[in-house]
Amino acid sequence: MYNATLQNREEVAPGLFLIKVLPDAGVPDFLPGQYVAMGLPPERSAALEARKPKLIKRAYSIASSPHEKDGFEFYIALVEEGALTPQLNDLKEGDRLFVADKVVGAFTCEEIPPGKRVFFVSTGTGIAPYISMLRNKKVLDKSDSVHLLHGVRYSSDLAYRDELQNLASRQPRFHYHPTVSREDPTWTGERGYVQNLFKEELTPHAETDHIFLCGNPAMINELEEKLLAVGFTLHSRKKPGNLHVEKYW
Ligand SMILES: Cc1cc2nc3c(=O)[nH]c(=O)nc-3n(C[C@H](O)[C@H](O)[C@H](O)COP(=O)(O)OP(=O)(O)OC[C@H]3O[C@@H](n4cnc5c(N)ncnc54)[C@H](O)[C@@H]3O)c2cc1C
């Protein structure tokens, strides 16, 4: 039933955590932006596990880059009433779990032509696939510029903030735009929903831009409608376009 081990767990903020999971067969080749299913039985008890119950499986975007072979990194939000995340949240180093053999998904940068302005738009844990893409560097090398827009509730929820600020200071083509939607007296940056960051020099243009949307479906639906109305076309494997969408629920 189990084929992987939890190597590491790091709390970002209450209900938000990073885990590193190493499949027994090692980390397979994959493209930055893809996802894999993880699973656990409905509850952890030796008696139940001996009966080999049906696993609860869910999809998770991989945050690590394909060259990190010490495990898949995932960034996960605890859904209090959820079937799987309360159990994932309880895992400790050395615990066993299931990870699917196959990494899948078409939310990748492979088909972006060179010289484009690229927007990575995310809410919450929707930042995960972009971390994999940015650690891989290919997208930065081939694009005119890359803008990462990350919307969270509180500034303490800004996972990967140091890594992204550091990248922005070293790489002039990379721009990091975090925004915080709830009352947070310590925060001096942008406020409000991530969709409101598309203004002034960040106004989208279908001729020059490729836009990726990942995370909360309310944000995705709102932006998708606006972007389709100004000439963007949805990307699919069969029909390449400049609007790439990954809805988490
Ligand atoms: C392609 C893909 C990639 C995904 N990658 C990630 C990821 O990298 N990190 C991650 O945390 N989740 C990710 N998800 C969501 C994940 O698959 C699960 O739906 C989520 O972890 C909840 O599982 P659960 O069994 O605890 O909740 P369920 O019992 O399945 O309840 C689902 C409900 O939880 C809520 N929900 C689901 N995901 C989230 C979330 N991220 N934040 C807040 N509320 C949520 C929604 O209300 C949804 O209706 C991804 C989903 C897809 C389809």
The ligand as an SDF file (V2000), in Angstrom:
LIG
                    3D

 53 58  0  0  0  0  0  0  0  0999 V2000
   -4.0380   19.3990  -10.3250 C   0  0  0  0  0  0  0  0  0  0  0  0
   -4.2240   19.6890   -8.8500 C   0  0  0  0  0  0  0  0  0  0  0  0
   -3.1180   20.0660   -8.0890 C   0  0  0  0  0  0  0  0  0  0  0  0
   -3.2960   20.3660   -6.7300 C   0  0  0  0  0  0  0  0  0  0  0  0
   -2.2160   20.7680   -6.0040 N   0  0  0  0  0  0  0  0  0  0  0  0
   -2.3760   21.1440   -4.7130 C   0  0  0  0  0  0  0  0  0  0  0  0
   -1.2560   21.6490   -3.9560 C   0  0  0  0  0  0  0  0  0  0  0  0
   -0.1260   21.7430   -4.4610 O   0  0  0  0  0  0  0  0  0  0  0  0
   -1.4780   21.9970   -2.6570 N   0  0  0  0  0  0  0  0  0  0  0  0
   -2.7210   21.8890   -2.0720 C   0  0  0  0  0  0  0  0  0  0  0  0
   -2.8580   22.2370   -0.8860 O   0  0  0  0  0  0  0  0  0  0  0  0
   -3.7980   21.4330   -2.7680 N   0  0  0  0  0  0  0  0  0  0  0  0
   -3.6360   21.0370   -4.0600 C   0  0  0  0  0  0  0  0  0  0  0  0
   -4.7030   20.5390   -4.7640 N   0  0  0  0  0  0  0  0  0  0  0  0
   -5.9610   20.2690   -4.0290 C   0  0  0  0  0  0  0  0  0  0  0  0
   -5.8790   18.8230   -3.4330 C   0  0  0  0  0  0  0  0  0  0  0  0
   -5.9350   17.8730   -4.4840 O   0  0  0  0  0  0  0  0  0  0  0  0
   -7.0280   18.5120   -2.4770 C   0  0  0  0  0  0  0  0  0  0  0  0
   -8.2490   18.8440   -3.0860 O   0  0  0  0  0  0  0  0  0  0  0  0
   -6.9040   19.2890   -1.1640 C   0  0  0  0  0  0  0  0  0  0  0  0
   -5.6650   19.0270   -0.5240 O   0  0  0  0  0  0  0  0  0  0  0  0
   -8.0460   18.9470   -0.2040 C   0  0  0  0  0  0  0  0  0  0  0  0
   -8.0350   17.5610    0.0360 O   0  0  0  0  0  0  0  0  0  0  0  0
   -8.9080   16.9530    1.2300 P   0  0  0  0  0  0  0  0  0  0  0  0
   -9.0910   15.4830    0.9480 O   0  0  0  0  0  0  0  0  0  0  0  0
   -8.3160   17.3070    2.5570 O   0  0  0  0  0  0  0  0  0  0  0  0
  -10.2770   17.7210    1.0950 O   0  0  0  0  0  0  0  0  0  0  0  0
  -11.6510   17.1850    0.4040 P   0  0  0  0  0  0  0  0  0  0  0  0
  -12.3400   16.2630    1.3540 O   0  0  0  0  0  0  0  0  0  0  0  0
  -11.3320   16.6170   -0.9100 O   0  0  0  0  0  0  0  0  0  0  0  0
  -12.3930   18.5580    0.3200 O   0  0  0  0  0  0  0  0  0  0  0  0
  -12.2080   19.3620   -0.8550 C   0  0  0  0  0  0  0  0  0  0  0  0
  -12.5320   20.8140   -0.5100 C   0  0  0  0  0  0  0  0  0  0  0  0
  -11.4010   21.3930    0.1250 O   0  0  0  0  0  0  0  0  0  0  0  0
  -11.2250   22.7260   -0.3030 C   0  0  0  0  0  0  0  0  0  0  0  0
   -9.8420   22.8430   -0.8460 N   0  0  0  0  0  0  0  0  0  0  0  0
   -9.2110   22.0360   -1.7250 C   0  0  0  0  0  0  0  0  0  0  0  0
   -7.9370   22.4180   -1.9440 N   0  0  0  0  0  0  0  0  0  0  0  0
   -7.7260   23.4930   -1.1730 C   0  0  0  0  0  0  0  0  0  0  0  0
   -6.5970   24.3320   -0.9530 C   0  0  0  0  0  0  0  0  0  0  0  0
   -5.4040   24.1260   -1.5730 N   0  0  0  0  0  0  0  0  0  0  0  0
   -6.7550   25.3800   -0.1000 N   0  0  0  0  0  0  0  0  0  0  0  0
   -7.9260   25.5810    0.5440 C   0  0  0  0  0  0  0  0  0  0  0  0
   -9.0370   24.8110    0.3770 N   0  0  0  0  0  0  0  0  0  0  0  0
   -8.9450   23.7760   -0.4630 C   0  0  0  0  0  0  0  0  0  0  0  0
  -12.2950   23.0280   -1.3160 C   0  0  0  0  0  0  0  0  0  0  0  0
  -13.3640   23.6620   -0.6660 O   0  0  0  0  0  0  0  0  0  0  0  0
  -12.7170   21.6490   -1.7710 C   0  0  0  0  0  0  0  0  0  0  0  0
  -14.0400   21.6170   -2.2200 O   0  0  0  0  0  0  0  0  0  0  0  0
   -4.5750   20.2500   -6.1200 C   0  0  0  0  0  0  0  0  0  0  0  0
   -5.6730   19.8400   -6.9090 C   0  0  0  0  0  0  0  0  0  0  0  0
   -5.5060   19.5880   -8.2460 C   0  0  0  0  0  0  0  0  0  0  0  0
   -6.7100   19.1810   -9.0530 C   0  0  0  0  0  0  0  0  0  0  0  0
  1  2  1  0
  2  3  1  0
  2 52  2  0
  3  4  2  0
  4  5  1  0
  4 50  1  0
  5  6  2  0
  6  7  1  0
  6 13  1  0
  7  8  2  0
  7  9  1  0
  9 10  1  0
 10 11  2  0
 10 12  1  0
 12 13  2  0
 13 14  1  0
 14 15  1  0
 14 50  1  0
 15 16  1  0
 16 17  1  0
 16 18  1  0
 18 19  1  0
 18 20  1  0
 20 21  1  0
 20 22  1  0
 22 23  1  0
 23 24  1  0
 24 25  2  0
 24 26  1  0
 24 27  1  0
 27 28  1  0
 28 29  2  0
 28 30  1  0
 28 31  1  0
 31 32  1  0
 32 33  1  0
 33 34  1  0
 33 48  1  0
 34 35  1  0
 35 36  1  0
 35 46  1  0
 36 37  1  0
 36 45  1  0
 37 38  2  0
 38 39  1  0
 39 40  1  0
 39 45  2  0
 40 41  1  0
 40 42  2  0
 42 43  1  0
 43 44  2  0
 44 45  1  0
 46 47  1  0
 46 48  1  0
 48 49  1  0
 50 51  2  0
 51 52  1  0
 52 53  1  0
M  END
$$$$
